[in-house]
Amino acid sequence: MEDRTLYHKIECMLFVAGDPVPLTELARVLDCPLAAARATLSDMEQLYRDEGRGIQLLVTRDTAQLVSNRDFIDDVKQLVNPDETKSVSQSLLETLAVVAYRQPVTRADIERVRGVRCDYAVTQLVKLGLIVEVGRKDVVGHPTLFGTTDKFLHQFGIHSVDEMPDFSHYSQEVIEDSSEEIPVV
């Protein structure tokens, strides 16, 4: 088997596995002696290091795993900012719902619907990457228009905003419920 093809197979298997893979298991799947698997992994590890790739091969006595290159740890930390794991408050959810259902929408539009100022909520949602500036409204002052992001879709497990529950259906129920007469005692 050509070295490059073997390298690609091993790389693919380790990428899919994610966790450390026993060398004996790799050798079994590749149908080669354990010594040959070790030698190939050693060559691959050196090649990855020499090329300075973003992904490195970590080979221990018993396992092999693809890991991120420690030289780029600061960049990775910026991408996977742990502050984004904070829970979202009720006011942020309400603001996000207004943006999601009425996008593109301005801060003033959001405030008109919610009845309160929304500067903080909009700023936080932008920082969290759930909404983004999508343009400017063609009126005096040209206020910023906001819309949802792909991260919003991923967060809620949907492919597009068309998959969100039908707002008009739920808002109609609220209107009908409020119009019922309340018996006087």
C-alpha positions as CSV (number, residue, x, y, z in Angstrom):
1,M,0.0,0.0,0.0
2,E,1.3,3.4,-0.9
3,D,2.5,5.4,2.1
4,R,0.3,8.5,1.3
5,T,-2.8,6.3,1.0
6,L,-2.0,4.6,4.3
7,Y,-1.4,8.1,6.0
8,H,-4.8,9.3,4.7
9,K,-6.6,6.2,5.9
10,I,-5.1,6.6,9.4
11,E,-5.8,10.3,9.5
12,C,-9.4,9.7,8.5
13,M,-9.9,7.0,11.2
14,L,-8.3,9.1,13.9
15,F,-10.3,12.2,12.9
16,V,-13.6,10.3,13.1
17,A,-12.7,8.5,16.3
18,G,-11.8,11.8,18.1
19,D,-10.6,9.9,21.2
20,P,-7.3,8.0,21.5
21,V,-7.3,4.9,19.4
22,P,-5.4,1.8,20.6
23,L,-2.5,1.0,18.2
24,T,-3.5,-2.7,18.2
25,E,-7.0,-1.7,16.9
26,L,-5.4,0.4,14.1
27,A,-3.1,-2.4,13.1
28,R,-6.1,-4.8,13.1
29,V,-8.2,-2.6,10.8
30,L,-5.3,-1.8,8.5
31,D,-4.4,-5.5,8.4
32,C,-0.7,-4.9,9.2
33,P,1.7,-5.9,11.9
34,L,1.8,-3.7,15.0
35,A,5.4,-2.8,14.4
36,A,4.5,-1.5,10.9
37,A,1.6,0.5,12.3
38,R,4.0,2.1,14.9
39,A,6.6,2.9,12.2
40,T,3.9,4.5,10.0
41,L,2.5,6.6,12.9
42,S,6.0,7.7,13.8
43,D,6.7,8.9,10.3
44,M,3.3,10.6,10.2
45,E,4.0,12.3,13.5
46,Q,7.3,13.7,12.3
47,L,5.7,14.8,9.0
48,Y,2.9,16.7,10.8
49,R,5.5,18.4,13.1
50,D,7.8,19.3,10.2
51,E,5.0,20.9,8.2
52,G,3.7,22.8,11.3
53,R,0.1,21.7,10.7
54,G,-2.7,22.9,12.9
55,I,-3.5,19.3,13.7
56,Q,-0.8,17.2,15.2
57,L,-0.5,13.4,15.7
58,L,0.0,12.4,19.3
59,V,1.3,8.8,19.6
60,T,1.8,7.2,23.0
61,R,3.0,3.7,23.8
62,D,-0.5,2.3,23.4
63,T,-2.7,4.9,21.5
64,A,-2.7,7.4,18.7
65,Q,-4.9,10.6,18.4
66,L,-5.2,13.7,16.4
67,V,-4.8,16.8,18.6
68,S,-4.6,20.6,18.0
69,N,-1.2,22.1,17.6
70,R,-0.3,23.8,20.9
71,D,1.4,26.7,19.0
72,F,-2.1,27.9,18.0
73,I,-3.7,27.6,21.4
74,D,-4.3,31.4,21.8
75,D,-6.2,31.5,18.5
76,V,-8.3,28.5,19.4
77,K,-9.2,30.1,22.8
78,Q,-10.4,33.1,21.0
79,L,-12.6,31.0,18.8
80,V,-14.1,28.8,21.6
81,N,-14.5,31.7,24.1
82,P,-15.8,30.1,27.3
83,D,-17.9,33.2,28.1
84,E,-20.3,32.1,25.5
85,T,-21.5,29.2,27.6
86,K,-23.3,31.5,30.1
87,S,-27.0,31.1,30.3
88,V,-29.2,33.6,28.5
89,S,-31.5,35.8,30.6
90,Q,-35.3,36.1,30.0
91,S,-34.8,39.7,28.6
92,L,-32.2,38.4,26.1
93,L,-34.5,35.6,25.0
94,E,-37.4,38.0,24.6
95,T,-35.2,40.3,22.5
96,L,-33.9,37.4,20.5
97,A,-37.5,36.2,19.8
98,V,-38.4,39.7,18.5
99,V,-35.4,39.7,16.2
100,A,-36.0,36.2,15.0
101,Y,-39.6,36.7,14.1
102,R,-39.4,40.3,12.8
103,Q,-36.0,40.4,11.1
104,P,-34.6,42.6,9.8
105,V,-35.4,44.8,12.8
106,T,-34.0,48.0,14.5
107,R,-33.5,48.6,18.2
108,A,-36.5,51.0,18.1
109,D,-38.7,48.2,16.6
110,I,-37.6,45.8,19.4
111,E,-38.3,48.5,22.1
112,R,-41.7,49.1,20.6
113,V,-42.6,45.4,20.9
114,R,-41.1,44.8,24.3
115,G,-42.0,48.2,25.8
116,V,-38.5,48.6,27.4
117,R,-35.1,49.7,26.3
118,C,-33.0,47.0,24.7
119,D,-29.5,48.4,24.3
120,Y,-27.9,45.9,26.7
121,A,-29.8,42.9,25.4
122,V,-28.9,43.7,21.7
123,T,-25.2,44.3,22.7
124,Q,-25.1,41.0,24.5
125,L,-26.8,39.1,21.7
126,V,-24.3,40.5,19.2
127,K,-21.4,39.5,21.6
128,L,-22.8,36.0,21.8
129,G,-23.0,35.8,18.0
130,L,-26.7,35.1,18.0
131,I,-27.6,38.3,16.1
132,V,-25.7,40.5,13.7
133,E,-26.0,43.8,11.8
134,V,-27.6,43.0,8.5
135,G,-27.8,46.5,7.1
136,R,-29.3,50.0,7.6
137,K,-32.9,51.0,7.4
138,D,-33.6,53.6,4.6
139,V,-35.1,56.2,6.9
140,V,-33.8,59.3,8.6
141,G,-30.8,58.4,10.7
142,H,-30.3,55.1,9.0
143,P,-30.6,52.9,12.1
144,T,-29.0,49.5,12.2
145,L,-31.0,46.5,11.2
146,F,-30.4,43.2,13.0
147,G,-31.0,39.6,12.1
148,T,-30.2,36.2,13.4
149,T,-27.0,34.3,12.6
150,D,-26.1,30.7,11.7
151,K,-25.1,30.3,15.4
152,F,-28.7,31.1,16.3
153,L,-29.9,28.3,14.0
154,H,-27.4,25.9,15.5
155,Q,-28.2,26.9,19.0
156,F,-31.9,26.1,18.5
157,G,-31.3,23.0,16.2
158,I,-33.0,24.4,13.1
159,H,-31.9,24.8,9.6
160,S,-33.7,28.1,8.9
161,V,-36.0,30.6,10.6
162,D,-38.8,29.0,8.5
163,E,-38.7,26.1,10.9
164,M,-39.6,28.2,14.0
165,P,-43.1,27.8,15.4
166,D,-45.7,29.8,13.6
167,F,-45.9,33.0,15.7
168,S,-49.2,34.1,14.3
169,H,-50.9,30.9,15.5
170,Y,-49.7,31.4,19.1
171,S,-50.4,35.1,19.2
172,Q,-53.9,34.5,17.9
173,E,-54.6,32.2,20.9
174,V,-53.5,34.9,23.3
175,I,-55.8,37.5,21.6
176,E,-58.8,35.1,21.7
177,D,-58.1,34.2,25.4
178,S,-58.0,37.8,26.4
179,S,-61.4,38.5,24.7
180,E,-63.3,35.9,26.7
181,E,-65.6,37.4,29.4
182,I,-64.5,36.9,33.0
183,P,-67.5,36.1,35.2
184,V,-68.2,38.7,38.0
185,V,-68.7,37.2,41.4
